[in-house]
């Protein structure tokens, strides 16, 4: 199980850091014609949630203490709540623009 958590940790952290740097932004938009500025802004908004998910996977996989597992659970729930909130706010924002 630790290999699975390590893999998820590395993937989430890597994508989050790359979004923060302004790289790999086509993962967000595919091949759409969005401006580079909007893609960078979107990447900066999504990155903390992905980094938090990576951190929670690290805590799940590598600490056997219940204390660290609870911290991992809290970070996981907060990261998922953050990502869901950003998606809902994006739908509301883009719904108003049309």
Secondary structure, 3 states (H helix, E strand, C coil): CHHHHHHHHHHHHHHHHHHHHCCCCHHHHCCCCCCHHHHHHHHHHHHHHHHHHHHHHHHHHHCCCHHHHHHHHHHHHHHHHHHHHHHHHHHHHHHHHC
